Amino acid sequence: MTLEIMTTESIHETVRDHYAAAALVAAQGDCACSNPETIGSQLYSALERDELPDAAVLASLGCGNPTAVADLHPGERVLDLGSGGGIDVLLSARRVGPTGRAFGLDMTDEMLALAQRNAAEAGATNVEFLKGHIEAIPLPAASVDVVISNCVVNLAADKTAVFREIARVLRPGGRIGITDIVAEDGLSPAQRAERGSFAGCIAGALSMTEFRIGLESVGLANIRLTPTHTVVEGMVSAIIQATKPVGSLPLIDLSAPDPAGTQLGCCGGDGCC
Ligand SMILES: C[S@@+](CC[C@H](N)C(=O)[O-])C[C@H]1O[C@@H](n2cnc3c(N)ncnc32)[C@H](O)[C@@H]1O
């Protein structure tokens, strides 16, 4: 399938089929990862792997270790976008403790079932797995302290919606700690697609600058992209950090219909600033 003819629905279907199969492999006790040097549980410390059920480790399909960069504290609410078998949710749950909460969001039933089993085996009680798309997060505005994600933004059908949703659910002063595959600036979408498939986390990857602009455009600040290791030629895994400024106003979606028929100005009032 070429990038040109992929719709949101076909991307979700292709990606879901791919990760449903991976979840079943991990549930049977085999490693779901095809490239263990650059993707998967080797990117975690032995100590972290020992904390977790085997199936959560075997289902690890991330390109980094977002909990290591998110600097989680007891009592915080964390959301993991594309939580898969639950590895980062379970690690987060330990860091935020009984007064905190770790949410995992995923669209694939088989991954959600595996994550629930892993959470039960780990005895985690402060976790919640939600079914849905990261392009439309089923949580209220300003409801989480930290958004993490491990190798999933590249799989999203609508990256603009993902960035908008991250900014919406973060509380002012909240932060992101994401790991994802990104392309060097200058690598065209066609060149990215030559290097790997969409479901394989390559063809849909943003460039460094595209990722930065996406975060800036929704008002996030202190944006840092730090490459960690090469995944394929011209494409790296990177740590992406940013914060939502304390004084930031809620985002207004100017493309959304106005149910009350009120004409809002560009600052949310009835005039323009
Ligand atoms: C590469 S795996 C990573 C899983 C997990 N983060 C980890 O590190 O093991 C991608 C996961 O994201 C989920 N996913 C991909 N696109 C998604 C979307 N648009 N909305 C929700 N979940 C998505 C898949 O179902 C899959 O479980």
The ligand as a Gaussian input file, in Angstrom:
#p B3LYP/6-31G(d) Opt

LIG

0 1
 C        5.083000       0.132000      18.402000
 S        3.826000      -0.395000      19.524000
 C        4.426000       0.332000      21.022000
 C        3.733000      -0.188000      22.238000
 C        4.280000       0.328000      23.571000
 N        4.306000       1.771000      23.606000
 C        5.649000      -0.224000      23.845000
 O        6.591000       0.540000      24.050000
 O        5.782000      -1.452000      23.852000
 C        2.489000       0.659000      19.066000
 C        1.213000       0.560000      19.890000
 O        0.414000       1.714000      19.623000
 C       -0.911000       1.360000      19.319000
 N       -1.394000       2.372000      18.366000
 C       -0.900000       2.671000      17.142000
 N       -1.560000       3.686000      16.587000
 C       -2.510000       4.063000      17.475000
 C       -3.530000       5.067000      17.476000
 N       -3.687000       5.884000      16.433000
 N       -4.336000       5.192000      18.553000
 C       -4.181000       4.326000      19.622000
 N       -3.248000       3.346000      19.667000
 C       -2.409000       3.219000      18.614000
 C       -0.815000      -0.043000      18.744000
 O       -2.033000      -0.743000      18.925000
 C        0.327000      -0.631000      19.553000
 O       -0.115000      -1.250000      20.721000

